[in-house]
Amino acid sequence: MTHLELPLTPLHEIDLVEVPRLQLPAPQHRIEGRVSLSTAVVHPLTAEEAAAGEADWLGFLTAEASYSDYLLLSLTCAFRPSANGDPFADAAVGVRLESPDEPADRQPIAWSISPKKRSRPVQRATTVGLSAKLAIVESTLEITPGQGREDLLVIGMGERDSDPEWRVQATSRHPLIGDETFTLIVKATAGAPVQAHVTVAATIKHRRFGLIPYRADLPATLRTIDLRRHTDRRDRNATAALPTGGA
């Protein structure tokens, strides 16, 4: 297994803007101080890092290096409680991957995403584990027959597609408060430009108006990430433990 240390990038406060609806006049309500989004971490993976100690997989990646690049992209979204007590009901974070001016068969995809399924809050991730064949190692939720129903807090979808998404749901046990780290491995055509377009949405349960959907008003620097230029220089010093055996 390969372990990569992630730098703690700063969080930037972003505004939530009420989604327009036919029955509501403009302008839409704007909420401040409830959501923050981090500067993205981008780390191009070497064949040795991506192989995670698997000799056969290392040989494949080395041979494929002239055709495909693998890049790690990670960002954190922080959800804060409201002074008036109106809680988040749910939220969504989406990433649309694109190689501008490239044909459909040369567009990037999310090779692996994390989290895929989780029912409990965790602290902000500072380490990413990669197993053989570039699978992000995570603690998955397993429900055994007779164990009963477990409410899911986070569900990730869109693996091997160009538009992965995570949906975060408040549960009876855990309100939607805290930091959530979302990570994906991007497979892109070697040398091709790669952009990630980020969207954040949330639903707030107002005591007076009920459930109201919002979208984050992201500045350009957070909304569009150039993976070829956005590489954090600090990741060059990231430590990677490369065992001799496979995962």
N, C-alpha and C positions, 0 to 999 in steps of 0.2 A: 504494500500500500504506500502511496505517496501522501505526505502531509505538507500542505502549503499554508504559511502564515499570511493572514490578510491584514493589511494596515487598517487602523481605525480612521476612516475618512470623516470629515466634518458633516454634521447634519444641517440642512438648510430648511428653514420654516417656509411652508408653502400655503397659499390660500385655497380654500374650497369654495367653488362657485356653484350655486344651485343650478341644476339641469333645467333648461327651459321646458315649460309645460303649457299646453294650450290654455288652461284655465287660469294661469297666473300672468299678470302683466309684468313687463320689464320695468326696471332692471331686476335681475335675480339677486337673491340674498348672498352675501359673501361672508365666510367664516374664517377667522384668523386664529392661529395658535393651537390648532388641533392636530395638524399633520406636519411632519418633517421628512425630507428625503435626503439621503446621503449622496455625496459625490461618489460616482461609480468607481469600483476597483476593476481594472482590466489587466489581465496577466496572460501574455502569450505563452502557451505551454510548449516546452521542448519535447522531443520524442521520448527522452528519458523520463521526464515527469509524467507524461501522458501514459506511458507503458506501465507504470506502477510496478516495476520489477518483473514483468512478464517478458521473458526473452523472445517468445514467438510474436507477441504483440509489438515489441520494440522493433523487430525486423520488419513487420508490416508497416508501422508508422514511418520508419526511416525510408522505406521504399515509396511510401505515399507522400512524402514531404514535398515533392515537386508538384503535387496535385491539390493537397488539402492542408489547411492550417487549423489548429485548435486553439481557442482563446477562452479563458475563464473570465466571466463577467459577474460581478456581485454588487448588490446595492441593498441598503437598509431603509425601511420605511418605519417611522415612529408615530404611534397613535397616542394622543394625550387626552386625559379626561377634561370635561367641560366644567367651567365654574358654575353654570346653571343646572348641571346634572343631566343634560341631554346626552344619552350614550350613543356610541356607534352601534349600529345593527350589523353591518357587514362592510367589507371593503374589497377592492380588487386592484391588483397591480399587473399590468400587461407590458410585454416587450415585443415589438415588431421588428424583426431582423431584416435587413435589406442590403444588397450590394447594388448601388445605383448604376444604371446603364448596363447592367449585366443581364444575359438571358435567363430564362426561368430555370434552366438546368444548372446554373452557376450561382443560385441564390443560397445564402447561409441558412442553417437550421440549428435548432437547439438539440444538441446531441444528448445531453443529460441535464436534468433540472433538479433543484432541491429548494424547499421540501416538496415531496410528492403527496404526503398525507401525514397529518400530525394532529393530535388531540390535546396537547399540553403546551403552554408557553415555554419558551426557552430564552436564554440570554443571547445577546447579539453575538453572532458567530465571528470568531477571530481565526479559525482554522478550518480548512477544507480538506477532506480526505478523498483521494481518488483511488478506486480499485481498478483491477484489470479492465480493459476496454472502455476506459474513461467514464465509468459510472461513479457519480458522486455518492460517497458513503454517508448514510444518515440513519437515524433510528426511525424505523418505520412502525406504524401502528398495525398490530395484528389482532383481529377479533376471532376468538375461537368459539365454536358452537356452544351455546349455553352461557356464554360470558355476558350476554346482554348487549344492548345498543350503546355505542360510545359516540358522543357528539364530536364531530370533527371541527377543529379550529382552523386548520389551513388545508386546502386542497390545491395541488399543482397539476396543470394539464398542458398539453401541447408539446410533449417530448417528440423529437424528430420532425417537428413542424417549424415554420418560420415565425409563429406568433404565440409563444408560450404565455401562460397566464396563471396567476395565483389568486384564489379567492379565500378571504379570511372572514370567518363568521364568529360573532359573539355567541357564547353558549351560556347555559344556566350556571355552569361552574366558573367560567372564565370570561370576564368582560373583555371587549376588544380594546385593550390598553397595553402599551409596551412597544418594544422594538422587534421588528420582523426582518430577518435577512433572507434575501432571495438570490439564488446563485444558479448559473447555468454555464454549461460548456458549449461554446459555439463552434460548429464546424463550417468553415468557409473555404471557398476556392483560394488556392495559394496565391498570394499577392493581390487579390481583388479587394477593393474598398469594402468596408463593413460598417454599417450603421445600426444602432439600436434606438428605436423610438419608444419612449416610455410614457405610459399613461397610468394615472392613479385615480380611482373613484371610490366613493364611500356613501353609505346611507346612514343618516342620523335620525334617531327616533325622538322627535320633539313632543313634549307633553301636550302642546296645544294643537300642532298641525299634523302629528303622526309621522310616518316615515317619509323623509324627503331625500331624494338622491342628489349627490354633489359630484363634481369633477374637479380635480386639482388644476389650478392655473400654474403650470410649470414654466419657469423661465427656460429660454432656449438652451442654456448650458446644461440643464438637467433633463430637458425633454428629448434631446437628440445627442447620442453618444457616438463619437467616431472611434471605433475600437482600434484602428491603426494608429491614431494620434493620442489617444487618451490613456495609454499605458502609464500607470503610476511608477515613477522612477524608483520608488521604495521597494517595489516587488522584485527588483534585481537583487536585493539583499535578502529576499525571502528564503527561509530555510526549508529544505526538502529532505525528508528521510526516505531513502531509497533502499529497501531491503533486497537481499539477494533472491529471496523466494517470492512466489506469486501470492496474491491475496486470496 
